């Protein structure tokens, strides 16, 4: 992972530096190209981290950092991360957080990653002008987090394969 992450972090860092500190102004096309490179590198880094997480899960070495967390703030951080993609597609992000009283225990980073994955897929497969909605509600002794969207959904015959590794409904 080190051999993959190091060059990607350099690309992300240097494109950020170029975007902020070039001696002269960038043309709109140059800025767009740099942002595309930076975005692609961040996406690759995310994929590498996801693959490493899968490896840790399979080997039983995934460590969770369980602690008290501010559930709405954690979910909002994931929403903020996908907001630019949603805005680019004119997809509305809405929330309905019922009051979550009491202590919520969990791994903030893992929970944020899970919700980000759900939101990223929802935005990706929701048509322009659609809506992605996130709800949080306490149900007895646990909390339900739900992500719904106005996309076409998953065909019932594929539902049994949703959690198989590398399975994906045809993007057509």
N, C-alpha and C positions, 0 to 999 in steps of 0.2 A: 504493500500500500504506500510505503514511503516513496518508492520510485515513481508512483503515479501522482501522488498528492503534491510533491515538491514542485514539479514543473507547472502544474495547474495553479497552485498558489502563487507562483511567480507571474503567470499570465494574468490572474485576477488582480494581483497587486500592481503590476506595471500598467495595466489598462486603466485602473483606477487613478494612478498617478498621472498618466497622460490626460485623462479626462479632466483632472483638477488643475494641473500645473504646467500645461504647455505655455511657452512664452507668448504665443499669439493665439488668437481665437481659432477654434476649429470651425471648419465648414459644417453645415448640417449633415452632409454625407459622411464626413470623417467621424463626427461624433456618433452617428448611427452605426458605422462600421465598428468602432471601438466598443460601443455598448453591446453589439451583437457578439463580438469576440468574448467580452467579459461574461455575458449571459451564458454563452455556450460552455465556457470553462466552469462556471458555477454549476451548471447542470451536470456536466461530467463528474465534478467533485461530489455532487449529491448522489449520483449513480454509484460511484465507487464506495461511498459510505454505506449506501443501501446494501451493496453486495457484501461488504465486510460484516454488516449486521446480520445478514442471512447466514453467513459462515459461522458467526458467533452463536446464533440461535441453534443451528444444526449441531454444533460441537458442545452445546450446553454451557458455553462460556459467556453468555450474555448476562451482564451485570446490570441490575436495575438500581437506580438511586431513588428509593422510596422516601418521600418526605411530604410534609404539608405543602399544599400548593394552592395558589389562587386560580381556581379553575377558569373563571371567565377571562382573566388576563392571559392565561396560557392559550386558550382557544382564540382570543383576539389576536395574539401574536401570529398564529397560523393564518388567520384571515388576512392580516396585514401583508403577509408574505405573498399571498396569491392575488391581492388587490390589483397590482399593475396588469396582470394577465387578464383579469376579469374586466377591467376598464378598457383594455385594448379590444375586447370582444363585445363591449357594451352589455356585459352580464352583470346584473345587480346582485350584490352580496347583502343578505339580510340576516338578522339574528333575532332570536327570542330566548332570552336567558331568564328562566324563572329564578326566584331567589334560591340560591344554594346555601342553606344554613348549615352550620356545623363544619367539622374538619373534613377536608377531602385529601386523601393520601394517594400519592402516585409518583411516577417518574415524569417530571415536567417535560424533559427533552423528548422522551419517547412518545408521550401523549401528543405533544406538539407535532412531532414527525408523522404520527398516524393521521391526525386531523389534517395536516398539510397535504398528505397523499390523497385523502378523500376529497379535499377541496380542489386540488389540482386536477384530479380526474373529472370532478363535477364541472369545473370551468371548461376543461378541454372538450367535453362531450355535450355541453349545453350550447344551443344555437344562439347566434347574435340576438341580443335583446331579451334573452332569457333571465332566469333567476336561480341563484343558489342560496339555500336557506339553512342556517345552523341553529339547532335548539339544544338547550341544556335544561334538564329537569331532574329533580330528585324523585326517585321512586323507591319508597320504603327505605332500605338501608344502603342503596346504591344510587349512582347518578347515571342517567342516560344522556348520551351525546348523539345527536342525529344530524346527518348532512343529507339534504334532499335537493333535487334540482328539477328543472323543467326540460331536461334532455329526453331522449327517446327511451332511456332505461336499458336494462339488461333482459334479453330474451329469457323466458322461463326455462327453456331447454339448456341454457348455459349456466344457470345459477349453481348447479352442482359442481361446476369447474372453476368458480370464481377464485377460490383460495388455492388452486394448484399453481405451483411455481411456473412462471413464464407463460401462463395461459392468457389469452386475450381474444375478445370477440373481434371479428373482422372489422377493421376501421372503415370499410366501405359502407 
